[in-house]
């Protein structure tokens, strides 16, 4: 079981089925499942097939690089599929190191705040080019998944590592969405925004991507290390200005973005001819598996969207309002995407999934029947590394009322983890799942 505390959480039949549906969704997007479908290797003719595209490796060598929360499991699965002896060397950065690989070194690096182990891993990846004298005949396979922006840090010389950490913290807490956050990250990095792919030219780079970004934008997933960048220095500077970070952000970051805006620093690549990018897994894949499981367990499912975004409170309110107005004639409502928390000063403990579930306690209170809401990060970490998300129902609300718990006060200070701990039977624990396609949200109605 992926959900380690499922027995504890399954206090009603409706909850039990909700957990089974969530489990089916995460199972479908595990790298083992995704890569066996998308990837194959012909050892006789020495070729690699990704989706419907075949790459000849008969004249050269194969190298593996990359990073993200799923990169470790992707590397392990890749070696199993194509055989380790077909790989000359490789390094990937992941946020855990419990994987078995022979030729690919897995470096456990920091997330969501980058660390120096991540920098060391990127340096090893870049060093492969000169160490092995890569040529046009070689092939670089780049394994990319959500979390890659933090796990593959490589700040420009003008920005210190500590300043990169500081601006990352500010961006994560200011209410900026992932497109805005990554516009800044790309423009203070040596490898993001297509620079990674450009570095290995003329060697072909083939990226296998598990998307955690709403809309699957290739230049945003992991800050688009092997895809031509659509954002500019001006865009990055405007993000800091929009969220009043020009004074709070480190001076080195602000000055570097100003130089770029004035044309004194080369822009990120706007065209890459040596890179192919393949999305092999995304949120929609998880939702489709959840929909099938919901049918099997007797529900009528609907996938509302795989591209949900907006502030966490606003989206939880909107979805509950739609349900209460009877906009869906379905008993299982499925949503995917990633909301954006707006943290107050001195915020409490929690993550966007825990907050979404906690907010739904109040938003669903007038539903005339049994209901369950589960909001879970497919990577197993909802900001707090040991909590994947939360599941709540009408009984959770009754319990809070009976004990005199002021739910709104916890929401106001963004302290959902403390609230859900007090209510009990709410926090979903999976541990690191080895994948990341953003969040899945399920409403079951009876």
C-alpha positions as CSV (number, residue, x, y, z in Angstrom):
1,X,0.0,0.0,0.0
2,X,1.2,3.5,-0.9
3,X,-0.9,5.1,1.8
4,X,0.8,3.7,4.9
5,X,-1.9,4.7,7.4
6,X,-4.9,3.7,5.3
7,X,-6.3,1.4,8.0
8,X,-6.3,4.2,10.5
9,X,-7.9,6.7,8.1
10,X,-10.6,4.3,6.7
11,X,-13.1,4.8,9.5
12,X,-16.1,4.8,7.1
13,X,-16.9,2.9,3.9
14,X,-16.8,6.2,2.0
15,X,-13.4,7.0,3.4
16,X,-12.1,3.5,2.6
17,X,-13.2,3.9,-1.0
18,X,-11.7,7.4,-1.3
19,X,-8.3,6.1,-0.2
20,X,-8.5,3.2,-2.7
21,X,-9.2,5.7,-5.5
22,X,-6.3,8.0,-4.5
23,X,-4.0,5.0,-4.3
24,X,-4.9,3.9,-7.8
25,X,-4.0,7.4,-9.1
26,X,-0.6,7.4,-7.5
27,X,0.1,3.9,-8.6
28,X,-0.5,4.7,-12.2
29,X,2.1,7.5,-12.3
30,X,4.9,5.7,-10.6
31,X,8.0,5.7,-12.8
32,X,8.0,1.9,-13.0
33,X,4.5,2.0,-14.6
34,X,5.0,5.1,-16.8
35,X,8.5,4.2,-18.2
36,X,7.6,0.6,-19.1
37,X,4.8,2.0,-21.3
38,X,6.8,4.9,-22.9
39,X,10.3,3.4,-23.2
40,X,11.9,0.4,-24.9
41,X,15.4,-0.7,-25.9
42,X,16.6,-2.8,-28.8
43,X,19.9,-4.2,-27.5
44,X,20.6,-6.0,-30.8
45,X,20.4,-3.0,-33.1
46,X,21.4,-0.6,-30.3
47,X,18.5,1.8,-30.4
48,X,16.3,3.5,-27.8
49,X,12.6,4.1,-28.5
50,X,10.7,6.8,-26.6
51,X,7.0,6.8,-27.4
52,X,7.1,6.5,-31.2
53,X,10.5,8.1,-31.7
54,X,13.6,5.8,-32.2
55,X,17.1,7.0,-31.4
56,X,20.2,5.2,-32.8
57,X,22.9,4.6,-30.3
58,X,24.9,2.0,-32.3
59,X,27.7,4.4,-33.1
60,X,28.1,6.2,-29.8
61,X,27.5,6.0,-26.1
62,X,24.6,6.7,-23.7
63,X,24.8,9.0,-20.7
64,X,22.2,9.8,-18.1
65,X,21.6,13.1,-16.3
66,X,18.7,14.9,-14.6
67,X,16.9,15.7,-11.4
68,X,13.6,15.8,-9.7
69,X,11.6,14.0,-7.0
70,X,11.0,11.1,-9.4
71,X,14.5,11.1,-10.9
72,X,15.9,8.4,-8.6
73,X,13.1,5.9,-9.4
74,X,13.3,6.9,-13.1
75,X,17.0,6.1,-13.1
76,X,16.5,2.8,-11.4
77,X,13.8,1.8,-13.9
78,X,15.8,3.0,-16.9
79,X,18.7,0.7,-15.9
80,X,16.2,-2.2,-15.6
81,X,14.7,-1.5,-19.0
82,X,17.8,-0.8,-21.1
83,X,20.3,-2.7,-19.0
84,X,23.1,-1.0,-17.0
85,X,25.9,-2.1,-19.4
86,X,24.4,0.0,-22.1
87,X,25.0,3.1,-20.0
88,X,28.5,4.6,-20.0
89,X,27.9,6.9,-17.0
90,X,25.4,9.1,-15.3
91,X,24.4,11.3,-12.4
92,X,20.9,12.4,-11.2
93,X,19.8,14.5,-8.3
94,X,16.8,13.3,-6.2
95,X,15.4,14.2,-2.7
96,X,16.0,10.7,-1.4
97,X,18.8,8.2,-2.1
98,X,17.2,4.8,-1.5
99,X,17.5,3.5,-5.0
100,X,19.5,0.7,-6.6
101,X,21.5,1.7,-9.6
102,X,24.8,0.4,-11.1
103,X,26.0,3.0,-13.6
104,X,23.9,6.0,-12.6
105,X,25.0,7.8,-9.4
106,X,22.0,9.2,-7.4
107,X,22.8,12.2,-5.3
108,X,20.4,13.1,-2.5
109,X,19.9,16.8,-2.6
110,X,17.8,19.5,-0.9
111,X,14.1,20.3,-1.6
112,X,12.3,22.7,-1.6
113,X,15.3,24.8,-0.6
114,X,18.4,23.9,-2.7
115,X,21.6,22.8,-1.0
116,X,25.2,22.3,-1.9
117,X,24.8,18.6,-2.6
118,X,22.5,19.6,-5.4
119,X,25.2,21.9,-6.8
120,X,27.8,19.0,-6.6
121,X,25.5,16.8,-8.5
122,X,25.0,19.3,-11.3
123,X,28.8,19.9,-11.5
124,X,29.2,16.1,-12.0
125,X,26.6,16.1,-14.8
126,X,28.4,19.0,-16.6
127,X,31.8,17.3,-16.1
128,X,30.6,14.3,-18.1
129,X,31.0,16.2,-21.4
130,X,34.7,16.8,-21.1
131,X,35.5,13.7,-19.2
132,X,34.1,11.4,-21.9
133,X,34.7,13.8,-24.9
134,X,31.0,13.6,-26.0
135,X,30.4,13.7,-29.7
136,X,27.4,13.9,-32.1
137,X,27.2,10.1,-32.1
138,X,26.5,10.0,-28.4
139,X,23.1,10.4,-26.7
140,X,22.3,12.1,-23.4
141,X,19.1,10.9,-21.6
142,X,17.9,13.6,-19.2
143,X,15.4,12.4,-16.5
144,X,13.2,15.3,-15.4
145,X,10.4,15.6,-12.9
146,X,8.8,18.0,-10.5
147,X,11.1,19.4,-7.9
148,X,14.0,19.6,-10.4
149,X,14.2,23.3,-10.1
150,X,15.4,23.0,-6.5
151,X,17.2,19.7,-6.8
152,X,19.4,20.9,-9.7
153,X,20.8,24.2,-8.5
154,X,23.6,26.0,-10.4
155,X,23.5,29.7,-9.7
156,X,25.3,32.1,-11.9
157,X,28.7,33.4,-10.6
158,X,27.2,36.8,-9.7
159,X,24.7,35.2,-7.3
160,X,25.9,33.4,-4.2
161,X,24.4,30.1,-3.2
162,X,23.1,31.6,0.0
163,X,21.4,34.4,-2.0
164,X,19.8,31.8,-4.3
165,X,18.4,30.0,-1.2
166,X,17.0,33.3,0.1
167,X,15.2,34.3,-3.0
168,X,13.8,30.8,-3.4
169,X,12.3,31.1,0.1
170,X,10.8,34.5,-0.7
171,X,9.3,33.3,-3.9
172,X,7.7,30.2,-2.3
173,X,6.0,32.2,0.3
174,X,4.9,35.3,-1.6
175,X,1.9,33.8,-3.5
176,X,3.7,33.6,-6.9
177,X,2.7,30.7,-9.1
178,X,5.1,28.2,-10.5
179,X,5.4,30.0,-13.9
180,X,6.5,33.2,-12.1
181,X,8.8,31.4,-9.6
182,X,10.6,29.6,-12.4
183,X,11.0,32.7,-14.5
184,X,13.2,34.1,-11.8
185,X,15.0,30.7,-11.2
186,X,15.8,30.4,-14.9
187,X,17.4,33.8,-15.1
188,X,19.8,33.3,-12.2
189,X,20.9,29.8,-13.2
190,X,23.7,28.4,-15.4
191,X,21.5,25.5,-16.6
192,X,17.8,26.3,-16.3
193,X,15.8,27.9,-19.1
194,X,17.4,25.6,-21.8
195,X,21.0,26.3,-20.9
196,X,21.5,22.7,-19.7
197,X,20.5,21.3,-23.1
198,X,22.6,23.9,-24.9
199,X,25.7,23.0,-22.9
200,X,25.8,19.5,-24.3
201,X,25.4,20.6,-28.0
202,X,26.1,19.1,-30.5
203,X,25.3,15.9,-28.6
204,X,21.6,15.0,-28.8
205,X,19.7,15.3,-25.5
206,X,16.5,13.3,-25.1
207,X,14.5,14.3,-22.0
208,X,12.0,12.0,-20.4
209,X,9.7,14.2,-18.4
210,X,7.1,13.5,-15.7
211,X,5.2,16.7,-15.4
212,X,4.0,18.4,-12.2
213,X,3.1,21.7,-13.9
214,X,-0.4,22.8,-14.8
215,X,-0.7,22.7,-18.6
216,X,2.5,20.6,-19.0
217,X,4.5,23.7,-20.1
218,X,7.9,22.3,-21.1
219,X,9.8,25.5,-20.3
220,X,8.4,25.5,-16.7
221,X,8.7,21.9,-15.6
222,X,11.9,21.8,-13.5
223,X,12.5,25.3,-15.0
224,X,12.9,23.8,-18.5
225,X,16.6,22.8,-18.4
226,X,16.4,21.3,-22.0
227,X,13.7,23.4,-23.6
228,X,13.8,26.8,-25.2
229,X,12.8,29.5,-22.7
230,X,9.8,31.7,-23.4
231,X,10.5,34.0,-20.4
232,X,12.9,36.9,-20.3
233,X,15.0,38.9,-17.8
234,X,12.2,41.5,-17.9
235,X,9.7,38.9,-16.9
236,X,11.8,37.7,-14.0
237,X,12.4,41.3,-12.7
238,X,8.6,42.0,-13.0
239,X,7.9,39.0,-10.7
240,X,10.0,40.5,-8.0
241,X,8.4,43.9,-8.5
242,X,4.8,42.4,-8.5
243,X,5.3,40.7,-5.2
244,X,7.2,43.6,-3.6
245,X,10.4,41.6,-3.4
246,X,12.8,44.1,-4.9
247,X,13.7,45.3,-1.4
248,X,13.5,41.9,0.3
249,X,15.4,39.9,-2.3
250,X,19.2,39.7,-2.1
251,X,20.9,42.7,-3.9
252,X,22.9,40.4,-6.0
253,X,19.8,38.8,-7.5
254,X,18.1,42.2,-8.2
255,X,21.3,43.7,-9.7
256,X,21.8,40.6,-12.0
257,X,18.2,40.7,-13.3
258,X,18.6,44.5,-13.9
259,X,21.8,43.8,-16.0
260,X,19.9,41.1,-17.9
261,X,17.0,43.5,-18.5
262,X,19.4,46.1,-19.9
263,X,20.9,43.5,-22.3
264,X,24.2,43.3,-20.4
265,X,23.7,39.5,-19.8
266,X,23.0,36.9,-22.5
267,X,19.3,35.8,-22.5
268,X,18.3,32.2,-22.0
269,X,18.2,30.1,-25.3
270,X,15.1,30.8,-27.5
271,X,15.9,27.9,-29.8
272,X,17.4,24.5,-29.2
273,X,18.1,22.1,-32.1
274,X,19.9,19.3,-30.2
275,X,17.1,18.6,-27.7
276,X,14.0,16.4,-27.8
277,X,11.5,16.6,-24.9
278,X,9.0,13.8,-24.2
279,X,6.3,14.1,-21.5
280,X,5.7,10.5,-20.4
281,X,3.5,11.1,-17.4
282,X,1.3,13.9,-16.0
283,X,-1.6,14.6,-13.7
284,X,-4.2,13.6,-16.3
285,X,-2.8,10.1,-16.2
286,X,-3.4,9.9,-12.5
287,X,-6.9,11.3,-12.7
288,X,-7.9,8.8,-15.4
289,X,-6.7,5.9,-13.3
290,X,-8.7,7.3,-10.4
291,X,-11.8,7.6,-12.6
292,X,-11.6,4.0,-13.5
293,X,-11.2,2.9,-9.9
294,X,-14.2,5.1,-8.9
295,X,-16.3,3.3,-11.5
296,X,-15.1,-0.1,-10.2
297,X,-16.2,0.9,-6.6
298,X,-19.7,2.0,-7.7
299,X,-19.4,5.7,-8.2
300,X,-20.1,7.9,-11.2
301,X,-16.9,9.9,-11.8
302,X,-16.2,13.2,-13.5
303,X,-12.8,14.7,-14.2
304,X,-13.4,18.4,-13.8
305,X,-9.8,19.5,-14.7
306,X,-6.2,18.5,-14.5
307,X,-5.2,22.1,-14.6
308,X,-6.6,23.6,-11.4
309,X,-4.7,26.6,-10.1
310,X,-5.4,29.7,-8.0
311,X,-5.1,30.5,-4.3
312,X,-5.8,27.5,-2.1
313,X,-8.7,29.1,-0.2
314,X,-10.4,30.5,-3.3
315,X,-10.3,27.3,-5.2
316,X,-11.6,25.2,-2.2
317,X,-14.5,27.7,-1.9
318,X,-15.2,27.6,-5.6
319,X,-15.3,23.8,-5.9
320,X,-17.5,23.4,-2.8
321,X,-19.9,26.1,-4.2
322,X,-20.2,24.2,-7.5
323,X,-21.0,21.0,-5.6
324,X,-23.6,22.6,-3.3
325,X,-25.3,24.3,-6.3
326,X,-25.6,20.9,-8.0
327,X,-23.4,21.6,-11.0
328,X,-22.2,18.0,-11.1
329,X,-24.5,15.1,-11.2
330,X,-21.7,12.8,-10.1
331,X,-20.8,11.1,-6.9
332,X,-17.0,11.2,-7.5
333,X,-15.5,14.5,-8.5
334,X,-11.9,14.5,-9.5
335,X,-9.6,17.5,-9.8
336,X,-5.9,17.8,-10.4
337,X,-3.4,20.7,-10.5
338,X,-1.6,22.9,-7.9
339,X,-3.0,25.7,-5.9
340,X,-0.9,28.6,-4.6
341,X,-0.8,29.3,-0.8
342,X,-0.8,32.9,0.4
343,X,1.0,32.8,3.7
344,X,0.4,35.3,6.4
345,X,3.2,36.6,8.6
346,X,4.3,34.0,11.1
347,X,2.3,31.2,9.4
348,X,1.8,27.9,11.2
349,X,2.5,24.4,9.9
350,X,1.0,22.8,6.9
351,X,1.0,22.6,3.1
352,X,-1.5,23.5,0.3
353,X,-3.1,20.0,0.4
354,X,-3.7,20.1,4.1
355,X,-5.0,23.6,3.9
356,X,-7.3,22.7,1.0
357,X,-8.8,19.8,3.1
358,X,-9.1,22.0,6.2
359,X,-10.8,24.8,4.2
360,X,-13.2,22.3,2.7
361,X,-14.4,21.4,6.3
362,X,-16.2,24.7,6.4
363,X,-17.1,25.1,2.7
364,X,-18.8,21.7,2.6
365,X,-20.7,22.0,6.0
366,X,-24.1,22.5,4.4
367,X,-23.9,19.5,2.1
368,X,-27.1,17.4,2.9
369,X,-25.5,14.0,3.2
370,X,-22.2,12.2,3.7
371,X,-19.1,13.5,2.0
372,X,-15.4,13.0,1.9
373,X,-12.7,15.4,0.6
374,X,-9.1,14.1,0.0
375,X,-6.3,16.3,-1.2
376,X,-3.0,14.7,-1.7
377,X,0.4,15.5,-3.2
378,X,1.4,12.6,-5.5
379,X,5.1,13.0,-4.4
380,X,4.2,12.2,-0.8
381,X,5.3,15.5,0.6
382,X,2.9,18.4,1.2
383,X,5.6,21.0,2.2
384,X,6.1,18.9,5.3
385,X,8.1,15.9,4.2
386,X,6.3,13.3,6.2
387,X,2.7,14.3,5.2
388,X,1.3,13.8,1.7
389,X,-2.0,15.6,2.3
390,X,-5.3,15.1,4.2
391,X,-8.7,13.5,4.1
392,X,-11.7,15.0,5.9
393,X,-15.4,14.3,6.0
394,X,-18.6,15.4,7.6
395,X,-17.6,13.5,10.8
396,X,-14.4,15.5,11.0
397,X,-16.4,18.7,11.1
398,X,-18.8,17.2,13.7
399,X,-15.8,16.2,15.8
400,X,-14.3,19.7,15.6
401,X,-17.6,21.3,16.6
402,X,-18.1,18.9,19.5
403,X,-14.6,19.8,20.9
404,X,-15.0,23.5,20.5
405,X,-12.3,23.8,17.9
406,X,-12.3,27.1,16.0
407,X,-11.5,25.9,12.5
408,X,-11.4,29.3,11.0
409,X,-8.8,30.6,13.4
410,X,-6.4,27.8,12.2
411,X,-7.1,28.6,8.6
412,X,-6.4,32.3,9.2
413,X,-2.9,31.6,10.4
414,X,-2.3,28.8,7.9
415,X,-1.9,26.2,10.6
416,X,-3.7,23.3,9.0
417,X,-1.3,20.6,10.2
418,X,-2.0,21.5,13.8
419,X,-5.7,21.6,13.2
420,X,-5.9,18.3,11.5
421,X,-3.7,16.7,14.2
422,X,-6.1,17.9,16.8
423,X,-9.1,16.6,14.9
424,X,-7.3,13.3,14.3
425,X,-7.7,10.7,11.5
426,X,-7.0,13.2,8.8
427,X,-3.3,13.3,7.7
428,X,-2.4,11.1,4.8
429,X,1.1,9.4,5.1
430,X,2.8,7.8,2.2
431,X,6.4,8.6,2.5
432,X,8.4,9.4,-0.6
433,X,6.4,7.9,-3.5
434,X,9.2,8.3,-6.1
435,X,6.9,10.3,-8.5
436,X,5.5,13.8,-8.8
437,X,2.6,14.9,-11.0
438,X,1.4,17.6,-8.6
439,X,-1.8,17.2,-6.5
440,X,-4.9,15.1,-6.9
441,X,-8.2,16.1,-5.1
442,X,-11.2,13.8,-4.7
443,X,-14.8,14.5,-3.5
444,X,-16.9,11.5,-2.8
445,X,-20.6,12.3,-2.2
446,X,-23.4,10.1,-0.8
